């Protein structure tokens, strides 16, 4: 059974991200799939895929007053992907089980 997580997404090189539970993350051992939560929205945005070989590190962001909790994914070329979620620990634990390089501190 594959796990899925709802949240938002900020991709490298883009000025705007998608906040709120509009993105679905479906991790697997070979890649991370990001897609819009509703099919009609996929006509305009996404899907996005990040290959496992391109992931250098996964870590949780620091909590601040203006920054929501997120799971940060550092890809090749120091390109940061940010998955905004209310449960970043669950995302990190799932990616750790799948063999991604997770930093828990």
N, C-alpha and C positions, 0 to 999 in steps of 0.2 A: 504494500500500500504506500503510495507516495503522499508526502505531506505537502500542504499548500499553506501559504501565509498571505494575508491581505495587508496592504499598506500603501505607501506612496513611493515615488522613485525620483531621484535626481541623477542624471547621467552626465558624464564628463563632456565639457564643451558646450553645454546648453545653459542658457541663462535662467530658464524656468524649470521647475520640477513639478511633479504631480503629487500634491498633498492629499491626505485623506485615504480612505480604503478603496482606491480606484484601481490599484495594481495587484495582480496575483503573482506571487513568486512560487515557482515549482522547482525545487532543487532536485538534481539527480547526481550520481557519481561522475558523470561526464560533462555536465553543463548546468547552468542556471537559466531558467526560462522566466521572463517577465512578460506579462500580457495584461491587457485591459480586462477589468472584471466583467464588463458587459460586452456581448458580441458586437452590438451596433457601434460601439466606440472603437473597435479594432479597425474599422474602415478608415479612421482618421489617425490613430496612434498605434505604434507597436506592430507586432511583438518585437521584443528585444531578447537577445541570447548572448550569454557570456560563457565561453568555453572554460572548462576546468583548467586546462593548461595555461590559460591567460590570467588566472587568479594568483596573485602573489601573497595576499594576506586578507583575513577577515577579522574585524574587530568592532567593538561597540563604541559609539560616540560618547563623549562626556555630556552629562546633563547640565544644561544652563537654562536660564529663564527664557531665552528666546529660541533655543534649539531643542526640538523634540528628540526623544530617544530614537536611535537608529542603528541599524547594522551597516557598517561601512565595508565596502569591498574594494580593495586596492588591486587594480588590474595591471597588466603589462604597461610599461611606460609611465608608471605612477599615475594612472588615470583612475580617479576615485568615483565609484558608484555608491549611492546612498539609498538604502531601503528603509523608509520611515515606517515604524511599526510600534504598537503598544507593547509588544512582547519580543524584544530583541534577544533576550536570553534563549528563548525557544528556537529562534532562527540560528543563533550561534551553535547551540547544542546539536541541532539537526545537521548543520554543515560540518561540524566536528565529527559526527558519526559517519558522514559520507567521505571523510578523508581530506577535507579542505584545510588549509593552514590557518587555523583559528587561534587568535590571541585573546585569552579570556580576561586579561588584566586591563 
